[in-house]
Amino acid sequence: MKKNDLGEGLPELEVKPPTCVACQYGKQTRLPFPQNKAWRATQKLQLVHTDVGGPQRTSSLNGNKLEKKAEAGIFIGYSSISKAYRIYLPEINKVIVSRDVKFFESESWSWENDKKLEFKENLEFLKDLEFQEENVNIDDEPIKGTRSLSNIYQRCNIAIIKPTSLGYAQMFGVDFYETFAPVARLDTIRMLLALATQKGWNIHQMDVKSTFLNGYLEEEIFVEQREGFIVKGMEEKVYLLKKALYGLKQAPRAWYSGIDSHLLGLGFTKSLSEFTLYFKKVCDETLVVSLYVDDLLVTGSNMKQIDNFKKEMKDVFEMIDLGRMTFFLGMEVQQKQNEIFICQQKYAKEILKKFKMEECNPSATPMNQNEKFCKKDGAAKADERLYRTIIGCLMYLTTTKPDIMNVQEVISQSTVEAEYVVAAATVNQALWIRKLMADLFMEQKEGTQILVDNQAAISIANNLVFHGKTKHFKLKLYFLREVQNEGEIQLVYCKTESQNVDILTKSLPKARYEFLRQRLGVCSSKDKEEC
């Protein structure tokens, strides 16, 4: 009755699971159920078997064979009294003498104690020493378990153990309500790099230590004490989280809300076009901050303001100053005077290694010229999953290598409509960049020129012509006329030979491909270490 809450006021008794010696013995010696057996049970009583006592945990008859038979240790020398080795065992902090030793000379030592210590440091970082709420009623509150999470950082390839909660056990409306947290778009990062190059600014980078542990929670979340870190004398207590843990679904939003409030408190203004871009102007000096989860990019016209900002951030958050930006989201960055070079050399090599193509022959162009494709060409069908995986990897490579990108997203009924649709998409991007530049106190007075190599598409945008061929166009495409009338955009005709976008849509000869690639700004590094 106590176990099923069938009565109130009952004493706190330890309810032991029911045991049945006959049932346990039957489970230990039971044979697997035969397959394809002619006779099957047809009556209810014929289905009764040794599970009548309910599910019970039984010990294995030969359980000793699964126990640990060896200890991992460190060789520290030879014994002076016998022909044996002196081995240090870190788990029990003792030195033993043994002849039964197997050496693993090709493997490095795994410092589990250091990882455990680092986990403890992260746990201490999260603890709130206010115990006034020790007797909180938690009958109606869910209690989550905790575990450790090994995060692999590509920047330094070091495994970091951090305390995490079992986020998959959370329920919407009970443990959390909102989880969305914005991150900077790659378009914003590239625009920031271009702006810094044009203005001659240096971009600095900061990394937040234990990022999600800095976010304050709005909900009440209780978690159990993790095994190995249980406080003596308080074994039956649980933690009431004041700050987020890794694994909680609302952890990213809690972190973003916290740093957003802090940056606004420092006098920054948040861009309405990019919620992770902050800017501030003091005495005609501009300071810009871009946030991508735990990475902060800082640039501006005054180096003293950048240093003051770093100091203000370190006073509140535990952060690491990485200096000038050199590695960000898989991009390798080389900053020089009025020049920034970005590449993904490491990522490209990882792709080749992943798909076993390190020794493949290079190709001068992404697509062979005059090659025709058909559904049935006699070749074996490619693995669809492998193909999609390769395409996904290549899509991220287009961050710094746009010449392998394919922009074909919409199918149109005519070439005029195709050019018009692409022009509309380009105008959307141009308007977004104009708003972003206006937020950074660099408003453009003149209209942005959009190069279009189709005279009919320009005529449709300027005048109400070709009505018979355009009445099936979607109404949203006609906003091109509005932005042109407002002077924000100018559609300008360019010859096909000068259209850079052809590198993304057509199979070109090597000479023309290299010419257009150079116009896009894609080139090899001028340094000795080529990317």
C-alpha positions in Angstrom: 0.0 0.0 0.0 2.8 2.4 0.8 4.5 1.7 -2.5 1.4 2.4 -4.6 0.3 5.4 -2.4 -2.9 3.7 -1.4 -2.9 5.2 2.1 -1.8 8.3 4.0 0.2 8.6 7.2 1.9 5.2 6.8 5.4 4.9 8.3 8.4 5.2 6.1 9.2 1.6 5.5 11.8 0.2 3.1 9.8 -1.9 0.6 11.9 -4.8 -0.6 11.1 -6.5 -3.9 9.4 -9.8 -3.6 11.6 -12.8 -4.1 10.8 -16.3 -5.1 13.6 -18.9 -5.0 11.8 -21.2 -7.5 11.1 -18.3 -9.9 14.7 -17.2 -9.8 16.0 -20.7 -10.4 13.6 -21.2 -13.3 14.8 -17.9 -14.9 18.5 -18.9 -14.4 18.1 -22.2 -16.1 15.4 -21.4 -18.7 16.0 -22.5 -22.2 15.3 -20.1 -25.1 11.8 -20.4 -26.5 11.8 -22.7 -29.5 11.1 -21.3 -32.9 8.7 -22.9 -35.4 7.3 -25.3 -32.8 4.3 -27.2 -33.9 2.4 -27.0 -30.6 1.4 -23.6 -29.3 -0.6 -22.5 -26.3 -4.3 -22.1 -27.0 -5.7 -21.7 -23.5 -5.0 -19.0 -20.9 -3.8 -21.4 -18.3 -1.3 -22.8 -20.7 0.4 -19.4 -20.8 1.2 -19.4 -17.1 5.0 -19.8 -16.6 7.7 -18.7 -14.1 7.0 -15.0 -14.7 3.9 -15.3 -12.5 5.9 -13.6 -9.7 6.6 -10.5 -11.8 9.9 -9.3 -13.2 12.8 -10.1 -10.9 16.5 -9.5 -11.1 18.5 -12.7 -11.0 22.2 -13.1 -10.6 24.1 -15.0 -13.3 25.3 -18.5 -12.5 28.7 -17.7 -13.9 28.8 -14.0 -13.0 32.4 -14.1 -11.8 33.7 -14.5 -15.3 32.5 -11.0 -16.2 34.3 -9.3 -13.3 37.5 -7.3 -13.8 40.6 -9.5 -13.8 43.3 -6.8 -14.3 44.2 -3.4 -13.0 45.5 -0.5 -15.2 48.7 0.8 -13.8 51.9 2.7 -14.6 55.3 1.1 -14.7 57.7 2.9 -12.4 60.6 0.5 -12.0 61.9 -3.0 -11.0 61.7 -4.7 -7.7 64.9 -5.0 -5.7 64.0 -8.2 -3.9 62.5 -10.3 -6.7 62.2 -10.6 -10.5 59.1 -8.5 -10.8 57.9 -5.0 -11.7 56.8 -2.2 -9.5 53.5 -0.9 -10.8 51.6 2.2 -9.6 47.8 1.8 -9.5 46.1 5.3 -9.7 42.6 4.1 -8.8 43.7 2.9 -5.3 46.8 5.1 -5.1 49.1 2.2 -4.2 52.4 0.7 -5.6 52.4 -3.1 -6.0 55.0 -5.7 -7.1 53.9 -8.1 -9.7 55.3 -10.4 -12.4 52.0 -10.8 -14.3 52.2 -7.6 -16.3 51.3 -6.8 -19.9 52.8 -3.7 -21.4 51.0 -1.5 -24.0 53.9 0.5 -25.3 52.0 1.9 -28.3 49.2 3.4 -26.3 49.2 6.6 -24.2 47.9 6.7 -20.7 44.3 7.7 -20.1 44.3 10.1 -17.2 40.9 9.2 -15.7 41.8 10.9 -12.4 42.5 14.2 -14.2 39.1 13.9 -16.0 37.4 13.2 -12.7 39.1 16.2 -11.1 38.0 18.4 -14.1 34.5 17.2 -13.7 34.6 18.0 -10.1 35.8 21.6 -10.9 32.9 22.1 -13.3 30.5 20.7 -10.6 31.9 23.1 -8.0 31.6 26.0 -10.5 27.9 25.2 -10.8 27.1 24.8 -7.0 25.1 27.5 -5.3 26.0 27.7 -1.7 22.7 29.2 -0.6 21.1 26.4 1.4 18.1 28.4 2.7 15.8 26.4 0.3 16.9 23.1 1.7 13.5 22.0 2.8 11.7 22.7 -0.5 8.6 20.5 -1.2 9.5 18.5 -4.3 6.7 16.0 -4.3 5.3 17.5 -7.6 8.7 18.3 -9.1 10.4 15.9 -11.5 13.9 14.7 -10.5 16.4 14.2 -13.2 19.5 12.2 -13.1 23.0 13.4 -14.1 25.8 12.0 -16.1 29.2 13.2 -17.6 29.6 14.4 -21.1 32.8 14.4 -23.1 32.9 17.4 -25.4 35.5 17.3 -28.1 36.9 20.7 -29.1 38.3 20.8 -32.6 40.4 23.8 -31.7 42.7 21.9 -29.4 41.5 18.3 -29.6 41.3 18.0 -25.8 38.5 16.0 -24.1 36.7 18.0 -21.5 34.3 16.3 -19.0 31.3 18.4 -17.9 28.3 17.7 -15.7 25.2 17.1 -17.8 21.6 16.3 -17.0 19.4 13.7 -18.7 17.6 16.1 -21.0 15.7 13.4 -22.8 13.6 12.9 -19.7 12.3 16.4 -19.7 8.7 17.1 -20.6 7.4 20.2 -22.4 5.2 22.4 -20.3 6.6 20.8 -17.1 10.4 21.2 -17.2 10.7 23.8 -20.0 8.6 26.0 -22.2 11.0 27.7 -24.7 14.2 26.4 -26.1 15.0 28.6 -29.1 18.3 30.4 -29.0 19.7 32.2 -32.1 23.2 31.8 -33.4 25.1 33.9 -35.9 24.6 33.1 -39.6 27.7 32.4 -41.7 26.6 35.3 -43.9 27.0 37.6 -41.0 30.4 36.2 -40.1 31.7 36.6 -43.7 30.3 40.2 -43.9 32.0 41.0 -40.6 35.3 39.7 -42.1 34.8 41.8 -45.2 34.0 44.9 -43.2 37.1 44.4 -41.0 39.2 44.0 -44.1 37.8 47.2 -45.7 38.2 49.3 -42.5 41.6 47.8 -41.5 40.2 46.4 -38.2 41.5 43.4 -36.3 39.0 40.7 -35.3 39.6 39.2 -31.8 38.0 36.1 -30.4 37.0 35.1 -26.9 35.8 31.7 -25.6 33.4 31.2 -22.7 34.4 28.5 -20.2 31.5 26.2 -19.2 29.1 28.1 -21.4 25.8 26.7 -20.5 26.6 26.6 -16.8 26.4 30.4 -16.8 22.7 30.6 -17.8 20.1 31.2 -15.0 17.0 29.0 -15.1 13.4 30.3 -14.9 11.9 26.9 -14.1 12.5 24.9 -10.9 14.6 21.8 -11.9 15.7 19.2 -9.4 18.5 16.7 -10.1 20.0 13.8 -8.2 23.5 13.8 -6.9 25.9 12.1 -9.3 27.4 8.8 -8.3 30.9 9.4 -7.0 30.2 13.0 -6.0 27.5 12.4 -3.3 27.9 14.7 -0.3 28.4 12.7 2.9 25.5 13.1 5.3 23.2 14.4 2.6 22.8 11.3 0.5 19.0 11.7 0.3 19.2 15.3 -0.8 18.9 16.6 -4.4 20.1 19.7 -6.1 17.8 22.6 -7.0 19.3 24.1 -10.1 19.8 27.8 -10.1 21.9 27.7 -13.3 21.6 25.4 -16.4 23.3 22.1 -17.0 24.6 20.7 -20.2 21.8 18.5 -21.6 18.9 20.6 -20.4 16.7 21.6 -23.3 16.5 25.2 -22.2 20.2 25.5 -21.5 21.1 27.3 -24.8 18.2 29.8 -24.3 19.2 30.5 -20.7 22.7 31.2 -21.8 21.7 33.5 -24.6 19.2 35.4 -22.4 22.0 35.9 -19.8 24.6 37.2 -22.1 22.1 39.2 -24.1 21.0 41.1 -21.0 24.7 41.7 -20.0 25.6 43.1 -23.4 22.6 45.4 -23.5 23.6 46.5 -20.0 27.0 47.5 -21.3 25.4 49.9 -23.7 25.3 47.7 -26.8 22.4 47.8 -29.3 21.1 44.6 -30.8 20.7 44.5 -34.5 17.1 43.9 -35.7 18.4 42.0 -38.7 20.7 39.7 -36.8 19.9 38.9 -33.1 23.4 37.8 -32.4 25.1 41.0 -33.6 25.7 43.9 -31.1 27.2 47.3 -31.8 28.1 50.4 -29.8 29.4 53.8 -30.9 31.4 55.9 -28.4 33.0 59.2 -29.6 32.8 58.2 -33.2 34.5 54.9 -32.5 32.6 51.7 -33.4 32.7 48.4 -31.4 31.0 45.3 -32.9 30.4 42.0 -31.2 29.1 38.8 -32.9 28.0 35.9 -30.7 28.0 32.2 -31.8 27.0 30.1 -28.7 30.3 30.3 -26.6 32.5 32.1 -29.2 32.6 35.9 -29.3 34.0 37.8 -32.2 35.0 41.4 -31.3 36.2 44.0 -33.7 36.2 47.8 -33.9 38.1 50.9 -34.8 39.7 51.4 -31.4 41.9 48.8 -29.8 41.6 50.3 -26.4 37.8 49.8 -26.5 38.3 46.2 -27.4 40.6 45.6 -24.4 38.2 47.4 -22.1 35.3 45.2 -23.4 37.4 42.0 -22.8 38.0 43.1 -19.2 34.4 43.8 -18.6 33.4 40.4 -19.9 36.0 38.6 -17.8 34.7 40.4 -14.7 31.3 38.6 -15.1 32.0 35.4 -17.1 35.0 33.0 -16.9 36.4 33.6 -20.4 39.5 32.8 -22.4 41.1 35.5 -24.5 42.2 33.8 -27.7 43.7 37.0 -29.2 43.3 37.6 -32.9 40.9 35.3 -34.7 42.7 32.3 -36.2 40.2 29.5 -36.1 36.4 29.7 -36.1 33.7 27.1 -36.9 36.2 25.0 -39.0 37.5 28.1 -40.8 41.2 28.9 -40.6 41.7 32.7 -40.6 44.9 34.6 -41.5 44.7 38.3 -40.7 47.1 40.8 -42.3 47.1 44.5 -43.0 44.0 45.2 -45.1 43.8 41.5 -46.0 42.0 38.5 -44.4 42.4 35.0 -45.9 40.0 32.2 -44.9 40.1 28.5 -45.8 39.0 25.1 -44.5 42.2 23.1 -45.1 41.8 20.9 -42.0 38.1 20.2 -42.7 38.8 19.4 -46.4 41.4 16.8 -45.4 39.1 15.3 -42.9 36.4 14.8 -45.6 39.0 13.1 -47.9 40.1 10.9 -45.1 36.5 10.0 -44.0 35.6 8.8 -47.5 39.0 7.3 -48.2 39.9 9.7 -51.0 43.3 10.9 -49.8 45.1 9.5 -52.9 42.4 10.5 -55.5 43.4 12.4 -58.6 42.5 16.2 -58.5 40.0 17.7 -61.0 40.4 21.1 -62.5 36.6 21.8 -62.5 33.7 20.5 -60.4 31.9 19.1 -63.5 33.1 17.7 -66.8 32.2 19.7 -69.8 29.6 18.4 -72.3 28.8 15.4 -70.1 25.2 14.1 -70.4 23.4 12.3 -67.6 20.5 9.8 -67.8 18.7 7.6 -65.4 19.9 4.4 -67.0 23.5 4.7 -68.1 24.6 1.2 -67.3 26.5 2.2 -64.2 25.7 0.6 -60.8 23.4 2.6 -58.6 25.2 4.7 -56.0 24.5 4.3 -52.3 21.9 7.0 -51.5 22.9 7.4 -47.9 26.6 7.7 -48.7 25.9 10.2 -51.5 23.8 12.4 -49.2 26.5 12.3 -46.6 29.1 13.4 -49.1 26.9 16.3 -50.3 26.2 17.4 -46.8 30.0 17.6 -46.0 30.6 19.5 -49.2 27.8 22.0 -48.4 29.6 23.1 -45.3 32.8 23.4 -47.3 31.1 26.1 -49.4 31.6 28.4 -46.4 35.0 29.4 -47.9 34.8 27.7 -51.3 31.7 29.0 -53.1 32.8 27.8 -56.5 31.5 24.3 -55.8 28.1 25.4 -54.7 24.9 24.8 -56.7 22.2 27.5 -56.4 19.5 25.6 -58.3 16.6 25.5 -55.9 13.5 26.4 -58.0 12.1 24.9 -61.2 10.5 27.5 -63.5 8.4 27.3 -66.7 10.7 29.6 -68.7 14.2 31.1 -68.6 12.7 34.5 -68.0 10.9 33.3 -64.9 14.1 31.6 -63.7 16.1 34.7 -64.0 13.4 36.7 -62.3 13.1 34.3 -59.4 16.9 34.3 -58.9 16.9 38.1 -59.1 14.2 38.3 -56.4 16.2 36.0 -54.1 19.3 38.1 -54.6 17.4 41.3 -53.8 16.2 39.7 -50.5 19.8 39.1 -49.5 20.9 42.6 -50.6 18.1 44.2 -48.6 19.1 42.2 -45.5 22.8 43.3 -45.9 21.7 46.9 -46.3 19.8 46.8 -43.0 22.7 45.1 -41.3 25.1 47.9 -42.6 22.6 50.5 -41.4 22.7 49.0 -37.9 26.5 49.3 -38.0 26.3 53.1 -38.8 27.2 52.5 -42.5 23.9 53.2 -44.2 24.1 53.1 -48.0 22.7 56.2 -49.8 22.8 54.8 -53.3 20.9 51.8 -54.5 22.6 48.4 -54.6 23.2 47.2 -58.1 22.0 43.7 -59.0 23.5 42.2 -62.2 21.1 40.3 -64.4 22.0 38.9 -67.8 18.4 38.7 -69.1 16.8 41.8 -70.6 13.2 40.4 -70.4 13.5 39.8 -66.6 14.6 43.4 -66.2 11.7 44.7 -68.3 9.2 42.7 -66.2 10.6 44.3 -63.0 10.6 47.8 -64.5 7.3 47.8 -66.4 4.0 46.0 -66.7 4.9 44.1 -69.8 4.6 40.5 -71.0 1.4 40.1 -69.0 0.5 36.9 -70.8 3.8 35.3 -69.8 3.9 36.6 -66.3 0.3 36.2 -64.9 1.3 32.9 -63.3 4.1 34.6 -61.3 3.6 34.6 -57.5 2.6 38.0 -56.2 5.6 38.0 -53.8 7.9 38.3 -56.8 6.5 41.7 -57.8 8.1 43.4 -54.8 11.1 44.0 -57.2 9.2 46.9 -58.7 8.6 48.4 -55.2 12.2 48.3 -54.1 13.3 49.8 -57.4 10.9 52.6 -57.1 12.1 53.3 -53.6 15.7 53.5 -54.9 17.1 50.7 -52.7 17.8 48.3 -55.6 18.9 48.8 -59.3 18.7 46.0 -61.7 21.5 46.4 -64.2 22.1 44.3 -67.3 25.4 42.5 -67.7 26.7 40.3 -70.5 26.7 36.6 -70.0 30.6 36.6 -70.2 30.6 38.8 -67.1 28.1 36.9 -65.1 30.0 35.4 -62.1 27.1 33.1 -61.1 27.6 30.9 -64.2 30.3 29.1 -62.2 27.6 27.8 -59.9 25.1 26.6 -62.6 27.1 25.5 -65.7 29.8 23.1 -66.6 32.6 25.4 -67.9 35.9 24.9 -69.5 39.0 25.2 -67.3 40.0 28.7 -68.5 36.6 30.3 -67.9 36.2 28.5 -64.6 39.5 29.8 -63.3 38.6 33.3 -64.6 35.3 33.4 -62.8 36.7 31.8 -59.7 39.3 34.6 -59.4 36.5 37.2 -59.8 34.7 35.6 -56.8 37.9 36.1 -54.7 38.7 32.4 -54.4 42.5 32.0 -54.6 45.4 30.1 -53.0 47.3 31.5 -50.0 50.3 33.7 -50.7 52.1 32.4 -47.6 54.4 29.4 -47.5 51.8 27.4 -45.7 49.2 27.1 -48.5 45.6 26.5 -47.7 
